[in-house]
Amino acid sequence: MKRITFVLSVVMALALLLSACAKPAPTEAPPAPEVPAATEAPVVTEAPAAPEEVTLVVWDQFYRDVESEVMETLNAEFEAAHPGVKIERVVKTLDDLKVTLKLALAQEDGPDVAQVNQGRSDMGAMVQADLLLPLNDYAAAYKWDERFSSSVASRNSFTPDGVTFGQGNLYGVSPTAEVVGVFYNKTIMDANGWTLPTTFDEFQTLLAGIKDAGMTPISFGSLDGWNAIHEFSAVQHLLVSLDYINDFVYGVNNVTFDTPENQEAARVMQDWVDKGYFSPDFAGIGYDDSNKLFKAGVGGVLTITGSWLAGELVGDTDQEFGFFLLPANPGHTRLAIGGVGIPFSIRKTTTKADLAAEYLDWMTSPRAAELWANAGMLPAMPLPEGYVAEGNPLFNDTLIAWDTINSENAVGHYIDWATPTFYDTIVAELQKLFGKIITPAEFTKAVEVDYAAFLAGN
């Protein structure tokens, strides 16, 4: 019995052992624990390199408050659109610019971009010295011909030798347009019942009426020299033809300065001096000081100058101002000194020509036009579509004047462009003329010496 029991025990033990060794029935395996996949150590990358800093040195002559604000805004927006670019702005007066720029452009560290006064004495001389970069290729790339007419572009053009003015290469683009006319104190005019003249004779009658009322007719200071040119040639432009002015400034067709028309304009200047139509002691008054007095309503009822003054006359005054073109007498063509403002040019030896060209494009963009218009200054390039100058009747007066001379093909010239030395010559002779040291005939003869010598040598 024990043996059977033993055998059964052995059998059962073997069965259990075989059962333990047998492959279990397939069942769903529990999910294996996730083992992180082997990865490489993360690559340490450097932060993107900051754009290389580039400094673009720009000289401009927009030193008056309103003009300077526009430039500061445009420069800041250009920098924001060009990370790493810094505009180093150097502000000059026009006289300082004329004296220092030519030498500065000859230096390796000179300005990359600078405003260069048109005409032979400045732009022409700098082209002749091979200091300015021709802009024709950039003009084509940026389609500047869609912003500026050929007539406007010609005022910033010279042949490569700097000899022929008004044709050849483009050497500058202008951000503003200009027209010289008469600003008037509307507050005083309305209070006295004076109306705007429609002929030059009526204008002179208005001057007499203002003087008789015990006021100064024309706010004027000739200390700076250049604005005396505008005073004289504003009247001159009412007596000559557009062909004459074009021929004279561009140096073609053998015209002369010693003409009866120019002598008559000079006679008018001395007549106004004799009658006390200018500010007392005008020879010792600067242009800006004269304008401050005019703005305050104490310097004169009228002032003859360019549309660029409009922005300075808006705000910070209890006076209201308007602007009109100096009218011509019947039988004469009403021309007005005008055109485009001092252009931006590029130094020929700059290593940043492409960036400088982008800067010129920005300075003549619709955005720039909008900012200049908002500041009360005429832009040379088209305004953004739909732009309206709201609440600024003085600016609208200057805009109407500019549109008028454009539509009438009556845009004259700054006559000091005529020869490389003409500016210095006519400023000196006008000082003598206004000081009654020389006669109108002596004035035109002395100026003609400079002009004839240039034609002979050209």
FIVO-118521 format. One record per residue (C-alpha): residue number from 1; residue in one letter; x, y, z. Coordinates in steps of 0.25 Angstrom, whole numbers. Last residue first. Layout:
BEGIN
<NUM, A, <X, Y, Z>>
...
This chain:
BEGIN
<458, N, <135, 508, -286>>
<457, G, <146, 519, -284>>
<456, A, <139, 529, -292>>
<455, L, <125, 526, -286>>
<454, F, <131, 527, -272>>
<453, A, <138, 540, -275>>
<452, A, <125, 545, -280>>
<451, Y, <117, 542, -267>>
<450, D, <127, 548, -258>>
<449, V, <128, 561, -266>>
<448, E, <113, 561, -267>>
<447, V, <112, 563, -252>>
<446, A, <119, 575, -253>>
<445, K, <111, 581, -265>>
<444, T, <98, 577, -258>>
<443, F, <102, 585, -246>>
<442, E, <108, 597, -253>>
<441, A, <95, 598, -261>>
<440, P, <87, 597, -248>>
<439, T, <95, 608, -241>>
<438, I, <106, 605, -231>>
<437, I, <108, 609, -216>>
<436, K, <93, 609, -213>>
<435, G, <94, 599, -202>>
<434, F, <84, 590, -209>>
<433, L, <93, 590, -221>>
<432, K, <106, 589, -214>>
<431, Q, <101, 577, -206>>
<430, L, <95, 572, -219>>
<429, E, <109, 572, -225>>
<428, A, <115, 564, -215>>
<427, V, <104, 554, -215>>
<426, I, <105, 553, -230>>
<425, T, <119, 550, -231>>
<424, D, <120, 540, -220>>
<423, Y, <108, 532, -226>>
<422, F, <113, 534, -240>>
<421, T, <127, 527, -237>>
<420, P, <124, 513, -243>>
<419, T, <115, 519, -253>>
<418, A, <100, 520, -256>>
<417, W, <95, 513, -243>>
<416, D, <93, 527, -236>>
<415, I, <81, 529, -245>>
<414, Y, <72, 521, -237>>
<413, H, <63, 516, -248>>
<412, G, <49, 518, -254>>
<411, V, <37, 509, -254>>
<410, A, <26, 516, -263>>
<409, N, <22, 504, -271>>
<408, E, <7, 508, -268>>
<407, S, <4, 495, -261>>
<406, N, <16, 495, -253>>
<405, I, <15, 509, -249>>
<404, T, <1, 507, -245>>
<403, D, <4, 494, -237>>
<402, W, <15, 500, -229>>
<401, A, <5, 512, -226>>
<400, I, <-6, 503, -222>>
<399, L, <3, 495, -213>>
<398, T, <8, 508, -207>>
<397, D, <-6, 512, -204>>
<396, N, <-9, 498, -199>>
<395, F, <2, 499, -189>>
<394, L, <-4, 512, -184>>
<393, P, <-18, 506, -183>>
<392, N, <-13, 495, -173>>
<391, G, <-25, 489, -166>>
<390, E, <-25, 476, -175>>
<389, A, <-14, 474, -185>>
<388, V, <-21, 462, -193>>
<387, Y, <-14, 450, -198>>
<386, G, <-23, 441, -206>>
<385, E, <-11, 434, -213>>
<384, P, <2, 436, -206>>
<383, L, <9, 449, -210>>
<382, P, <17, 450, -222>>
<381, M, <31, 454, -222>>
<380, A, <37, 468, -220>>
<379, P, <30, 470, -207>>
<378, L, <25, 484, -203>>
<377, M, <27, 487, -189>>
<376, G, <16, 489, -178>>
<375, A, <21, 479, -168>>
<374, N, <10, 469, -172>>
<373, A, <15, 471, -187>>
<372, W, <29, 467, -183>>
<371, L, <24, 455, -175>>
<370, E, <15, 450, -187>>
<369, A, <26, 452, -197>>
<368, A, <36, 444, -189>>
<367, R, <25, 433, -188>>
<366, P, <23, 434, -203>>
<365, S, <38, 431, -205>>
<364, T, <49, 442, -208>>
<363, M, <57, 440, -195>>
<362, W, <55, 425, -196>>
<361, D, <61, 424, -210>>
<360, L, <73, 433, -206>>
<359, Y, <75, 423, -194>>
<358, E, <74, 411, -203>>
<357, A, <85, 418, -212>>
<356, A, <94, 420, -199>>
<355, L, <92, 405, -196>>
<354, D, <97, 402, -210>>
<353, A, <108, 412, -210>>
<352, K, <114, 407, -197>>
<351, T, <129, 407, -200>>
<350, T, <128, 422, -203>>
<349, T, <138, 427, -213>>
<348, K, <128, 434, -222>>
<347, R, <121, 442, -210>>
<346, I, <106, 440, -212>>
<345, S, <96, 452, -215>>
<344, F, <84, 457, -208>>
<343, P, <78, 469, -215>>
<342, I, <76, 483, -211>>
<341, G, <61, 487, -214>>
<340, V, <54, 485, -226>>
<339, G, <49, 496, -236>>
<338, G, <45, 510, -234>>
<337, I, <47, 524, -237>>
<336, A, <34, 529, -243>>
<335, L, <30, 533, -257>>
<334, R, <18, 541, -260>>
<333, T, <19, 545, -274>>
<332, H, <18, 559, -277>>
<331, G, <8, 566, -286>>
<330, P, <-1, 570, -274>>
<329, N, <7, 573, -262>>
<328, A, <13, 561, -254>>
<327, P, <8, 555, -241>>
<326, L, <17, 551, -230>>
<325, L, <12, 537, -226>>
<324, F, <3, 536, -214>>
<323, F, <4, 531, -199>>
<322, G, <-4, 533, -187>>
<321, F, <-2, 535, -172>>
<320, E, <-9, 535, -159>>
<319, Q, <-3, 542, -147>>
<318, D, <-5, 538, -132>>
<317, T, <8, 530, -133>>
<316, D, <14, 517, -128>>
<315, G, <8, 509, -139>>
<314, V, <10, 509, -154>>
<313, L, <20, 519, -160>>
<312, E, <32, 510, -159>>
<311, G, <25, 500, -168>>
<310, A, <22, 511, -179>>
<309, L, <37, 515, -180>>
<308, W, <40, 505, -190>>
<307, S, <31, 512, -200>>
<306, G, <42, 521, -203>>
<305, T, <44, 536, -200>>
<304, I, <38, 550, -202>>
<303, T, <33, 555, -189>>
<302, L, <20, 563, -186>>
<301, V, <14, 570, -174>>
<300, G, <27, 574, -168>>
<299, G, <35, 570, -156>>
<298, V, <25, 572, -145>>
<297, G, <15, 561, -147>>
<296, A, <23, 550, -139>>
<295, K, <25, 542, -151>>
<294, F, <31, 554, -159>>
<293, L, <40, 556, -147>>
<292, K, <44, 542, -147>>
<291, N, <46, 542, -162>>
<290, S, <56, 554, -161>>
<289, D, <64, 547, -151>>
<288, D, <65, 534, -160>>
<287, Y, <70, 543, -171>>
<286, G, <80, 551, -164>>
<285, I, <79, 566, -161>>
<284, G, <90, 575, -163>>
<283, A, <87, 580, -177>>
<282, F, <73, 581, -174>>
<281, D, <75, 593, -165>>
<280, P, <60, 597, -165>>
<279, S, <52, 585, -172>>
<278, F, <50, 588, -187>>
<277, Y, <39, 597, -193>>
<276, G, <47, 610, -189>>
<275, K, <44, 617, -201>>
<274, D, <58, 618, -205>>
<273, V, <61, 604, -203>>
<272, W, <49, 600, -211>>
<271, D, <54, 609, -222>>
<270, Q, <67, 602, -221>>
<269, M, <61, 588, -223>>
<268, V, <52, 594, -235>>
<267, R, <65, 599, -242>>
<266, A, <71, 585, -241>>
<265, A, <59, 579, -248>>
<264, E, <60, 590, -258>>
<263, Q, <75, 587, -261>>
<262, N, <72, 572, -262>>
<261, E, <61, 575, -273>>
<260, P, <70, 585, -280>>
<259, T, <81, 574, -282>>
<258, D, <95, 572, -276>>
<257, F, <93, 558, -272>>
<256, T, <96, 552, -286>>
<255, V, <92, 541, -295>>
<254, N, <101, 533, -304>>
<253, N, <92, 522, -308>>
<252, V, <95, 513, -296>>
<251, G, <100, 515, -282>>
<250, Y, <90, 506, -275>>
<249, V, <86, 517, -266>>
<248, F, <85, 528, -277>>
<247, D, <79, 519, -287>>
<246, N, <68, 514, -277>>
<245, I, <65, 528, -272>>
<244, Y, <65, 534, -286>>
<243, D, <55, 523, -291>>
<242, L, <46, 526, -279>>
<241, S, <45, 540, -283>>
<240, V, <49, 552, -276>>
<239, L, <42, 563, -268>>
<238, L, <34, 556, -257>>
<237, H, <46, 547, -254>>
<236, Q, <54, 559, -251>>
<235, V, <45, 563, -240>>
<234, A, <47, 550, -233>>
<233, S, <61, 551, -237>>
<232, F, <65, 562, -228>>
<231, E, <58, 557, -215>>
<230, H, <63, 543, -218>>
<229, I, <78, 548, -220>>
<228, A, <76, 556, -207>>
<227, N, <73, 543, -200>>
<226, W, <87, 538, -203>>
<225, G, <95, 549, -195>>
<224, D, <93, 544, -181>>
<223, L, <92, 559, -176>>
<222, S, <81, 563, -186>>
<221, G, <70, 564, -176>>
<220, F, <56, 566, -181>>
<219, S, <42, 567, -176>>
<218, I, <34, 575, -187>>
<217, P, <24, 586, -185>>
<216, T, <28, 592, -172>>
<215, M, <17, 599, -165>>
<214, G, <12, 613, -163>>
<213, A, <-1, 612, -171>>
<212, D, <6, 620, -182>>
<211, K, <16, 609, -183>>
<210, I, <5, 598, -184>>
<209, G, <-1, 606, -195>>
<208, A, <12, 608, -203>>
<207, L, <14, 593, -203>>
<206, L, <0, 591, -208>>
<205, T, <2, 600, -219>>
<204, Q, <14, 593, -223>>
<203, F, <7, 580, -223>>
<202, E, <-4, 586, -232>>
<201, D, <6, 590, -242>>
<200, F, <11, 576, -242>>
<199, T, <-3, 571, -245>>
<198, T, <-13, 563, -238>>
<197, P, <-11, 569, -224>>
<196, L, <-17, 562, -212>>
<195, T, <-26, 570, -204>>
<194, W, <-24, 580, -193>>
<193, G, <-36, 583, -183>>
<192, N, <-27, 587, -172>>
<191, A, <-31, 576, -162>>
<190, D, <-31, 566, -173>>
<189, M, <-16, 570, -177>>
<188, I, <-11, 570, -163>>
<187, T, <-17, 556, -160>>
<186, K, <-13, 550, -174>>
<185, N, <1, 553, -171>>
<184, Y, <7, 551, -185>>
<183, F, <17, 541, -191>>
<182, V, <21, 545, -205>>
<181, G, <27, 536, -216>>
<180, V, <38, 527, -218>>
<179, V, <35, 512, -222>>
<178, E, <41, 500, -216>>
<177, A, <40, 485, -217>>
<176, T, <46, 475, -207>>
<175, P, <53, 462, -206>>
<174, S, <63, 465, -218>>
<173, V, <71, 454, -225>>
<172, G, <85, 456, -229>>
<171, Y, <96, 453, -239>>
<170, L, <88, 449, -251>>
<169, N, <98, 448, -263>>
<168, G, <97, 456, -276>>
<167, Q, <88, 468, -277>>
<166, G, <85, 481, -270>>
<165, F, <99, 487, -268>>
<164, T, <110, 484, -278>>
<163, V, <124, 485, -272>>
<162, G, <124, 476, -261>>
<161, D, <133, 466, -269>>
<160, P, <123, 455, -267>>
<159, T, <112, 463, -273>>
<158, F, <103, 469, -263>>
<157, S, <90, 466, -256>>
<156, N, <82, 471, -244>>
<155, R, <74, 482, -251>>
<154, S, <72, 472, -262>>
<153, A, <64, 462, -253>>
<152, V, <53, 473, -251>>
<151, S, <51, 475, -266>>
<150, S, <52, 460, -268>>
<149, S, <40, 458, -259>>
<148, F, <43, 452, -245>>
<147, R, <35, 441, -238>>
<146, E, <33, 431, -249>>
<145, D, <47, 434, -254>>
<144, W, <52, 429, -240>>
<143, K, <49, 415, -245>>
<142, Y, <58, 409, -234>>
<141, A, <66, 401, -243>>
<140, A, <67, 411, -254>>
<139, A, <70, 423, -244>>
<138, Y, <81, 414, -238>>
<137, D, <87, 411, -251>>
<136, N, <87, 426, -254>>
<135, L, <92, 431, -241>>
<134, P, <106, 436, -245>>
<133, L, <115, 436, -232>>
<132, L, <120, 450, -228>>
<131, L, <135, 454, -225>>
<130, D, <141, 454, -239>>
<129, A, <146, 468, -238>>
<128, Q, <138, 473, -250>>
<127, V, <126, 466, -243>>
<126, M, <129, 474, -231>>
<125, A, <130, 487, -238>>
<124, G, <117, 485, -245>>
<123, M, <110, 481, -232>>
<122, D, <115, 494, -225>>
<121, S, <118, 506, -234>>
<120, R, <112, 500, -246>>
<119, G, <98, 499, -241>>
<118, Q, <91, 490, -231>>
<117, N, <94, 490, -216>>
<116, V, <99, 477, -211>>
<115, Q, <92, 470, -200>>
<114, A, <101, 459, -195>>
<113, V, <102, 444, -194>>
<112, D, <115, 435, -191>>
<111, P, <120, 447, -184>>
<110, G, <136, 448, -183>>
<109, D, <144, 437, -177>>
<108, E, <152, 435, -189>>
<107, Q, <153, 450, -192>>
<106, A, <150, 457, -205>>
<105, L, <136, 458, -201>>
<104, A, <140, 466, -189>>
<103, L, <148, 476, -197>>
<102, K, <136, 479, -206>>
<101, L, <126, 480, -194>>
<100, T, <133, 490, -185>>
<99, V, <129, 504, -191>>
<98, K, <116, 501, -198>>
<97, L, <111, 493, -186>>
<96, D, <115, 504, -177>>
<95, D, <107, 514, -185>>
<94, L, <95, 504, -186>>
<93, T, <95, 502, -171>>
<92, K, <100, 489, -167>>
<91, V, <94, 477, -160>>
<90, V, <103, 464, -158>>
<89, R, <95, 451, -157>>
<88, E, <101, 438, -154>>
<87, I, <91, 428, -159>>
<86, K, <93, 415, -152>>
<85, V, <90, 402, -159>>
<84, G, <90, 389, -152>>
<83, P, <75, 386, -154>>
<82, H, <71, 393, -167>>
<81, A, <56, 396, -166>>
<80, A, <57, 402, -152>>
<79, E, <69, 410, -157>>
<78, F, <61, 416, -169>>
<77, E, <50, 419, -159>>
<76, A, <59, 426, -150>>
<75, N, <65, 434, -162>>
<74, L, <52, 438, -167>>
<73, T, <47, 443, -153>>
<72, E, <60, 451, -151>>
<71, M, <59, 457, -165>>
<70, V, <45, 461, -162>>
<69, E, <48, 467, -149>>
<68, S, <60, 475, -155>>
<67, E, <51, 482, -165>>
<66, V, <42, 487, -154>>
<65, D, <53, 492, -145>>
<64, R, <62, 498, -156>>
<63, Y, <75, 491, -159>>
<62, F, <71, 484, -171>>
<61, Q, <85, 485, -178>>
<60, D, <89, 471, -179>>
<59, W, <101, 463, -177>>
<58, V, <99, 448, -176>>
<57, V, <109, 437, -171>>
<56, L, <104, 423, -172>>
<55, T, <109, 414, -161>>
<54, V, <109, 399, -162>>
<53, E, <107, 390, -151>>
<52, E, <108, 375, -155>>
<51, P, <95, 369, -152>>
<50, A, <95, 362, -139>>
<49, A, <99, 347, -140>>
<48, P, <88, 337, -138>>
<47, A, <90, 332, -124>>
<46, E, <100, 321, -123>>
<45, T, <96, 306, -124>>
<44, V, <99, 295, -114>>
<43, V, <95, 282, -121>>
<42, P, <87, 273, -112>>
<41, A, <94, 261, -107>>
<40, E, <91, 249, -116>>
<39, T, <79, 241, -113>>
<38, A, <77, 227, -108>>
<37, A, <62, 224, -107>>
<36, P, <56, 225, -94>>
<35, V, <51, 211, -89>>
<34, E, <36, 210, -89>>
<33, P, <31, 199, -80>>
<32, A, <26, 187, -87>>
<31, P, <12, 186, -89>>
<30, P, <6, 174, -82>>
<29, A, <6, 162, -91>>
<28, E, <-7, 157, -97>>
<27, T, <-7, 142, -94>>
<26, P, <-2, 130, -101>>
<25, A, <-3, 117, -93>>
<24, P, <9, 114, -84>>
<23, K, <20, 106, -90>>
<22, A, <22, 93, -81>>
<21, C, <33, 93, -71>>
<20, A, <24, 95, -59>>
<19, S, <14, 84, -64>>
<18, L, <25, 74, -66>>
<17, L, <29, 76, -51>>
<16, L, <15, 75, -46>>
<15, A, <14, 62, -54>>
<14, L, <27, 57, -49>>
<13, A, <22, 60, -35>>
<12, M, <9, 53, -37>>
<11, V, <15, 41, -43>>
<10, V, <25, 40, -31>>
<9, S, <14, 42, -21>>
<8, L, <6, 31, -28>>
<7, V, <18, 22, -27>>
<6, F, <19, 25, -13>>
<5, T, <5, 22, -10>>
<4, I, <6, 10, -18>>
<3, R, <18, 5, -10>>
<2, K, <11, 9, 3>>
<1, M, <0, 0, 0>>
